[in-house]
Amino acid sequence: FLTPAPVADFMASLFGPLPETVRLLDAGAGAGALTAAFVSRVCKQPDTVHAIDATLFERDPFIQGALLMAMQGCQQVCAQAGLRFTFT
């Protein structure tokens, strides 16, 4: 199932202090809601984070296009906040 945005936002709020470079693993990425919520939260308060490196896995070919678009959106949001965002 795909994670609803309010649940993804709540889950993103559960992270504690973060390092300068965050390495994020999203093993069942779907359309990228959890990663996007995390990126959004970090970019609103980028205190110590300078970079996010995300590794995402999604096997459903019907969702992979939406995931790619979401991660490209994350790159734009991070660039506007002065953060580096890469994804695989």
Beta strands, then each sheet from edge to edge (+ up, - down):
strand 1: 21-26
strand 2: 51-56
strand 3: 84-87
sheet 1: 1+ 2+ 3+
end
